[in-house]
Amino acid sequence: MEKGVLVEQGTVREVYKNPQHPYTKKLIAAAPGKGEMHAPLAGTEPVLRVRDVRKSYGAFQALKGISFDLMAGETMAVVGESGSGKSTLARILLRLDEPDSGSALWKGRDLFTLSPADLYKLRRDLQMVFQDPTQSLNPRMTVYQLISEAWVIHPDILPKAKWRARVAELLTQVGLGPEHMGRHPHQFSGGQRQRIAIARALALEPKLIICDEAVSALDVSVQAQVIALLDRLRQEMGIAFIFIAHDLPVVRDFADHVMVMQRGEVVELGTVREIFETPKQAYTQALLAAGLDPDPDVQARHRAERLARAP
């Protein structure tokens, strides 16, 4: 369906293998997991060194010694089932929660030992885009207020006389326009609200953006647009990303390295090509096998393989 009109129908295989309508073709082409995989960046130094980070909530160990390096301009995808510790790691790196032990060196300074004053200054370098922009954007604020709030908190970044022009630039950068700055979040689609959330994160000119399931709630065509936007921003501005996701095809298209987590531990870490083409751990192999592929023939093969393995 497109705009309330039935544009095409048929069996799954007929529609996927031989689409007739341009809109159907557009939807199928937007499905992730078929593009070129990124090659690892060469000749760069880590901007973030995470070592042996641990966190417990009572008797429950949420993180059990997490370690990894993140290079400037690189995307580290973090994947794993619900409860594996992905979001806990994100909160701790941003000091929204405190670790029990470990270190996270951001350009040589340990995020976990910074004073409140030093952490306040560093906040502009580290930003986050949450899964649900409906929840993360204040519905009472206009788009202009949402984006310019960053400069209210950090007034030394930009003189107030330049705020409106800069908001217009940021909106244009994320595929919206200056005419949108007077509207409220409920007047936009989910994809547009996520673009506003990204523009708000960019207002502080960060060096690292943590995306916690930032595209999982979007439909496939809008998801493809947002991923393309993030990839362009990475190339143009050198922003590093920690990309937390369940959608493995999206990870395959966007990440440079992949960290696989299970029950608070890193079970496998490698380049996106290593993880997707030659996974070593059984858990990683199971995650990849469970990934949804839009091709009905691939899905049929996966179902047959799962049935063959079943006791």
C-alpha positions in Angstrom: 0.0 0.0 0.0 1.1 3.6 -0.7 -0.9 6.6 0.5 -4.0 4.6 1.2 -4.0 2.9 -2.2 -3.3 -0.8 -3.0 -0.5 -0.6 -5.6 0.5 -4.3 -5.7 -0.4 -7.7 -4.4 0.7 -11.3 -4.9 2.6 -14.1 -3.1 5.6 -13.2 -1.1 7.9 -14.7 -3.7 6.1 -13.1 -6.6 6.3 -9.6 -5.1 9.9 -9.9 -3.9 11.3 -11.6 -7.0 9.4 -9.7 -9.7 8.0 -6.4 -8.3 6.0 -4.4 -10.8 5.2 -1.1 -9.1 7.9 1.5 -8.6 7.0 1.9 -4.9 7.4 -1.8 -4.4 10.7 -1.7 -6.1 11.7 1.2 -3.9 10.8 -0.7 -0.7 12.7 -3.8 -1.7 15.8 -1.8 -2.7 15.8 -0.1 0.7 16.1 -3.4 2.6 19.5 -3.4 4.3 22.2 -6.1 4.3 23.1 -6.1 0.6 25.5 -3.2 0.2 29.3 -3.1 0.3 30.8 -3.8 3.8 33.1 -1.1 5.2 36.8 -1.6 5.3 38.5 -0.9 8.6 40.1 2.6 8.9 43.8 2.6 8.6 46.4 4.8 10.4 44.1 6.2 13.1 44.6 6.2 16.9 41.8 5.2 19.3 39.8 8.2 20.7 38.1 5.9 23.2 39.8 3.0 25.1 37.5 1.0 27.2 39.1 -1.5 29.6 37.5 -4.1 32.0 34.3 -2.2 32.7 32.1 -4.0 35.2 28.6 -3.2 36.6 26.4 -5.1 39.0 22.9 -4.4 40.2 22.7 -6.4 43.4 23.6 -10.0 42.6 23.0 -9.4 38.9 26.2 -8.8 36.8 25.2 -6.6 33.9 28.7 -6.1 32.6 31.6 -8.5 33.2 34.8 -6.8 32.1 34.0 -5.1 28.8 37.0 -3.9 26.7 37.3 -2.3 23.2 38.9 0.5 21.3 37.1 3.0 19.1 38.9 5.0 16.4 38.0 8.5 15.2 35.4 8.4 12.5 34.7 4.7 13.1 31.4 2.9 13.8 31.5 0.2 16.4 28.3 -1.8 16.3 27.2 -3.5 19.6 24.8 -6.4 19.0 23.3 -9.1 21.2 20.0 -10.3 22.5 17.9 -8.2 25.0 19.6 -8.3 28.4 23.1 -8.7 27.1 24.2 -5.4 28.5 24.3 -3.1 25.5 22.2 -0.3 26.9 23.9 -0.5 30.3 27.3 0.0 28.5 25.9 3.0 26.7 24.6 4.6 29.9 27.9 4.0 31.7 30.0 5.5 28.9 27.9 8.6 29.1 28.1 8.6 33.0 24.3 8.4 33.2 25.1 5.4 35.4 28.3 4.7 37.3 30.5 1.6 36.8 31.8 -0.6 39.6 35.2 -0.7 38.1 37.2 -0.3 34.9 38.2 2.7 32.8 37.1 4.6 29.6 39.9 6.8 28.3 38.5 9.5 26.0 41.5 11.1 24.3 43.6 10.0 27.3 41.2 11.2 30.1 39.3 8.7 32.1 35.6 9.5 31.8 34.9 7.6 35.0 37.1 9.8 37.2 36.3 13.2 35.8 34.9 15.7 38.3 31.4 17.1 37.7 32.8 20.3 36.3 35.2 18.5 33.9 32.4 16.1 32.8 30.1 19.1 32.1 32.7 20.5 29.7 33.2 17.1 28.0 29.4 16.5 27.5 29.5 18.4 24.2 31.9 15.8 22.8 29.7 12.8 23.7 26.0 12.8 22.5 23.3 10.2 22.3 20.4 9.4 20.0 17.7 7.3 21.7 15.5 4.7 20.1 12.2 6.6 20.4 12.3 10.3 19.4 8.7 10.6 20.7 10.0 10.1 24.2 13.3 11.9 23.9 11.9 15.1 22.4 9.9 17.4 24.7 6.5 17.8 23.1 6.0 21.3 24.5 9.1 22.7 22.8 9.4 23.8 19.2 12.1 22.3 16.9 14.0 25.6 17.3 13.9 25.3 21.1 14.9 21.7 21.1 18.0 22.2 19.0 19.1 25.6 20.5 18.7 24.2 24.0 22.2 22.9 23.6 23.6 26.4 23.4 21.5 27.5 26.5 23.4 24.8 28.4 26.7 25.6 26.8 26.5 29.3 26.0 30.1 29.7 25.0 29.6 27.6 21.8 27.6 30.1 19.8 26.3 33.7 20.2 22.6 33.9 20.6 22.3 36.2 17.5 23.5 33.2 15.4 21.2 30.6 16.8 18.4 30.8 14.3 20.7 30.6 11.3 22.6 27.6 12.8 19.3 25.8 13.5 18.4 26.3 9.9 21.8 24.9 8.8 21.4 21.8 11.0 17.9 21.1 9.8 19.1 21.3 6.2 22.0 19.0 7.1 19.6 16.3 8.3 17.2 16.6 5.3 14.6 18.9 6.8 14.3 22.7 6.2 14.3 26.1 8.1 10.5 26.2 7.7 10.2 23.3 10.2 11.8 25.1 13.2 8.5 26.6 14.4 6.7 23.3 14.6 6.3 20.8 17.5 7.4 17.1 17.5 3.9 15.7 17.1 3.6 17.4 13.7 6.3 15.2 12.2 6.6 11.5 11.2 8.7 9.1 13.2 11.6 9.4 10.7 11.4 13.2 10.7 11.5 13.2 14.5 14.6 11.1 14.5 16.2 13.5 12.1 15.4 16.3 14.6 17.0 14.2 17.4 20.1 13.8 15.3 20.2 17.6 14.5 19.9 18.3 18.3 22.9 15.9 18.9 24.9 17.7 16.2 24.3 21.1 17.7 27.2 20.6 20.1 29.5 19.4 17.3 30.3 16.1 19.1 33.1 13.7 18.3 31.1 10.6 19.4 27.4 9.8 19.1 26.0 6.7 20.8 22.9 5.5 18.9 20.8 3.2 21.1 18.5 1.3 18.7 18.1 4.7 16.9 16.6 3.2 13.7 14.8 0.1 15.0 11.4 1.8 15.2 11.5 3.2 11.6 10.1 1.6 8.5 12.6 0.2 6.0 12.7 3.1 3.6 13.0 5.8 6.3 15.6 3.6 8.1 17.7 3.5 4.9 17.5 7.3 4.7 18.6 7.8 8.3 21.5 5.3 8.0 22.7 7.1 4.8 22.5 10.4 6.7 24.6 9.1 9.6 27.1 7.6 7.2 27.4 10.9 5.4 27.9 12.8 8.7 30.6 10.4 9.7 32.5 10.9 6.5 32.0 14.7 6.4 32.6 15.5 10.1 34.7 12.6 11.3 32.2 11.6 14.0 32.6 8.2 15.6 29.6 6.1 16.4 28.7 3.4 18.9 25.8 1.8 17.2 23.6 -0.4 19.4 21.3 -2.5 17.3 19.3 -5.7 16.9 19.0 -5.4 13.2 22.0 -7.2 11.8 21.5 -6.3 8.1 21.7 -2.6 9.1 24.8 -3.3 11.1 26.4 -5.1 8.1 25.8 -2.0 6.0 26.9 0.7 8.5 29.5 -0.6 10.9 33.3 -0.9 10.7 33.7 -3.3 13.6 31.1 -5.4 15.5 31.2 -6.3 19.2 28.9 -9.2 20.1 27.7 -9.3 23.7 26.0 -12.1 25.6 25.0 -11.9 29.3 27.3 -9.0 30.0 30.3 -10.3 28.2 32.0 -9.7 24.9 31.9 -13.1 23.1 33.3 -11.9 19.8 34.9 -8.7 18.4 36.1 -8.2 14.8 35.7 -6.3 11.6 32.2 -6.4 10.0 33.5 -8.7 7.3 35.1 -11.1 9.9 31.9 -11.2 11.9 29.5 -11.7 9.0 31.6 -13.9 6.8 33.7 -16.0 9.3 32.0 -15.8 12.7 34.0 -18.0 15.2 31.6 -18.3 18.2 28.4 -20.4 18.2 26.4 -17.5 19.7 27.5 -15.2 16.9 26.6 -17.8 14.3 23.2 -18.3 15.9 22.5 -14.5 15.9 23.4 -14.3 12.2 21.3 -17.4 11.4 18.3 -15.8 13.2 18.6 -12.5 11.2 15.7 -11.7 9.0 16.5 -11.6 5.3 13.9 -10.1 2.9 14.5 -12.9 0.3 11.8 -15.6 0.9 14.1 -18.3 -0.5 16.8 -17.4 2.1 14.1 -17.5 4.8 12.9 -20.9 3.7 16.4 -22.2 3.8 16.9 -20.8 7.3 13.7 -22.5 8.5 14.8 -25.8 7.0 18.2 -25.5 8.7 16.6 -24.7 12.1 14.2 -27.7 11.8 17.1 -29.9 10.9 19.0 -28.9 14.0 16.0 -29.2 16.3 16.0 -32.3 18.6 
